Amino acid sequence: TPVSARKDLFIKVLLPIVFLENENILKKRKKILQWWTEMDGEIVGKEFWPDWLLEICKEYSFEEENVGNLLMRVDIIPISMALSQAAIESGWGSSRYAREGNAIFGQYTFDTSVGLIPKERESDKKHLIRKFNNLSDSVISYIKNLNTHDAYNSFREQRKKLRMDGDILDGVILSETLTNYSERKDEYIKDVKEIIMKNNFKKFDKVYN
């Protein structure tokens, strides 16, 4: 398939999946904000939290009682950044991991029941590339990873700052915090930003403004 056609198909398939998951997150975020407003922004013991809020805490691996810190986790990922990272990690959907396991974000796992062995993995390494039943599950796992893993605290801090300043959650700005996503560090970030700009993905971030 010509590269341009493959890229167009990749975007058309992935864009609505990322958008839908972000919408689901925004609904949860709105519900949390409404409840927190009713509590006057106070810190309330978890024994007084509604069951639905405790379920969200479980989903986001959150054990504190500060709802403000929970909201740092329950938030969207810029569409531009998600598309760019998926393009890099899956070769615009053409990689073996994407084709065999719907793995479009290159997430690692050590569980042999849900992983694909990298062909060029060094002999002393044990990691696998996590596979998924469908692309939606891959997107959900990617977003959860950025929203909960300690490696992405700086991402969530920067996202909070943009929120507090009333700015768009800009994929170019937030991609600068992805140092821990790849062993390539700054080179990886440079590639993410370049794909966003080259493909005019920033326009998708404005949908949430």
C-alpha positions in Angstrom: 0.0 0.0 0.0 1.3 3.5 -0.9 2.7 5.3 2.2 0.2 8.2 1.9 -2.8 5.8 1.7 -1.6 3.8 4.7 -1.1 7.0 6.7 -4.6 8.2 5.9 -6.1 4.9 6.8 -4.1 4.8 10.0 -5.4 8.2 11.1 -9.0 7.5 10.1 -9.0 4.3 12.2 -7.1 5.5 15.2 -8.5 9.1 15.6 -12.0 8.2 16.6 -10.8 5.6 19.0 -8.5 8.1 20.9 -11.3 10.7 20.7 -13.9 8.3 22.2 -11.6 7.2 25.1 -10.8 10.9 25.9 -14.6 11.6 25.9 -15.1 8.8 28.4 -12.3 10.3 30.6 -13.8 13.7 30.4 -17.2 12.3 31.6 -15.5 10.8 34.7 -13.6 14.0 35.3 -16.7 16.1 35.1 -18.5 13.8 37.6 -15.5 14.1 40.0 -15.4 17.8 39.7 -19.1 18.1 40.4 -18.9 16.0 43.5 -15.8 17.8 44.7 -17.6 21.2 44.3 -20.4 19.8 46.5 -17.7 19.1 49.1 -16.5 22.7 48.8 -13.1 21.4 47.7 -12.3 19.9 51.1 -10.3 16.7 51.7 -12.9 14.1 52.8 -12.0 10.7 54.2 -12.5 7.9 51.8 -15.1 6.3 54.1 -17.4 9.1 52.9 -16.7 8.7 49.2 -19.4 7.3 46.9 -18.8 3.8 45.5 -18.4 5.2 41.9 -15.6 7.4 43.0 -13.8 4.5 44.8 -14.1 2.5 41.6 -12.4 5.3 39.7 -9.6 5.4 42.3 -9.1 1.7 41.8 -9.0 2.1 38.0 -6.4 4.8 38.3 -4.3 3.2 41.1 -5.0 6.1 43.4 -4.7 5.6 47.1 -4.7 9.2 48.4 -7.6 11.3 49.8 -6.9 14.5 47.9 -9.3 14.6 45.0 -7.2 17.3 43.4 -4.4 14.8 42.9 -6.9 12.3 41.5 -7.9 14.8 38.9 -4.3 15.0 37.8 -4.7 11.4 36.7 -8.2 11.5 35.3 -7.6 13.6 32.3 -7.2 13.3 28.5 -4.1 12.7 26.3 -3.6 15.2 23.5 -4.8 13.5 20.3 -1.8 14.9 18.4 0.6 13.2 20.8 -1.2 9.9 20.7 -1.3 9.8 16.9 2.3 10.7 16.7 3.5 8.1 19.2 1.4 5.4 17.6 2.8 6.3 14.2 6.4 6.0 15.5 5.9 2.8 17.6 3.9 1.0 14.9 5.3 2.3 11.7 1.9 3.8 10.8 0.3 0.5 11.6 2.7 -1.6 9.5 4.8 -3.2 12.2 4.7 -6.8 13.1 3.5 -5.9 16.6 0.6 -3.9 15.2 -0.3 -6.6 12.7 0.0 -9.6 15.1 -1.1 -8.0 18.4 -2.7 -4.6 17.8 0.3 -3.2 19.7 0.6 0.3 18.4 2.3 2.0 21.3 5.2 -0.4 22.0 4.2 -1.1 25.6 6.4 -3.5 27.5 5.3 -6.5 29.5 6.9 -9.5 31.2 3.8 -11.7 31.0 4.5 -14.3 28.3 0.7 -14.9 28.0 0.1 -11.4 26.6 3.4 -10.6 25.0 5.2 -10.9 21.7 8.9 -11.6 21.7 11.0 -8.8 20.0 13.0 -10.3 17.2 16.0 -8.2 18.0 15.8 -8.5 21.8 19.2 -8.9 23.4 19.9 -12.3 25.0 19.9 -10.9 28.6 16.6 -9.1 28.2 13.3 -10.6 29.2 10.8 -7.9 28.1 8.0 -8.6 25.6 5.8 -6.2 23.6 2.3 -6.4 25.0 -0.4 -7.5 22.6 -4.1 -6.6 22.7 -7.4 -8.1 21.4 -8.2 -4.9 19.5 -7.0 -1.3 18.9 -9.3 0.1 21.5 -7.7 -1.9 24.3 -4.3 -0.8 23.1 -5.3 2.9 23.2 -6.9 2.4 26.7 -3.8 0.8 28.0 -1.6 3.5 26.6 -3.6 6.3 28.1 -3.8 4.5 31.5 0.0 4.1 31.4 0.6 7.8 31.0 -2.1 8.6 33.6 -0.9 6.3 36.3 2.8 5.3 36.0 5.3 7.1 38.1 7.6 7.5 35.1 5.1 10.1 33.7 4.7 12.3 36.8 6.2 15.2 34.9 3.7 14.7 32.1 0.8 15.0 34.5 2.4 18.0 36.3 2.8 19.8 33.0 -0.8 18.9 31.9 -2.1 20.3 35.2 -0.2 23.5 34.7 -1.7 23.9 31.2 -5.2 23.3 32.8 -4.6 25.8 35.5 -3.5 28.4 33.0 -6.5 27.8 30.8 -4.4 26.6 27.9 -5.0 23.9 25.3 -3.5 20.6 26.2 -0.9 20.9 23.5 0.7 17.7 22.2 4.0 19.4 21.3 4.4 20.9 24.7 3.4 17.8 26.6 5.6 15.5 24.4 8.6 17.3 25.9 7.9 15.3 29.1 8.2 11.9 27.5 11.8 11.3 28.3 11.0 8.0 30.0 8.9 6.6 27.2 11.8 5.5 25.0 15.5 4.7 25.5 16.1 7.2 22.8 15.1 10.0 25.2 15.5 13.4 23.5 15.7 12.0 20.0 12.4 10.2 20.6 10.8 13.5 21.8 12.2 15.3 18.7 10.6 12.6 16.5 7.2 12.9 18.2 7.1 16.7 17.8 8.3 16.5 14.2 5.5 14.1 13.2 2.9 16.3 15.0 4.0 19.4 13.1 4.6 17.7 9.7 1.1 16.1 9.7 -0.7 19.1 11.2 -1.9 17.0 14.1 -2.1 20.0 16.4 -5.5 20.9 15.0 -7.0 17.8 16.8 -6.0 19.2 20.2 -8.2 22.3 19.7 -11.3 20.2 19.8 -11.2 20.2 23.6 -10.7 23.9 24.0 
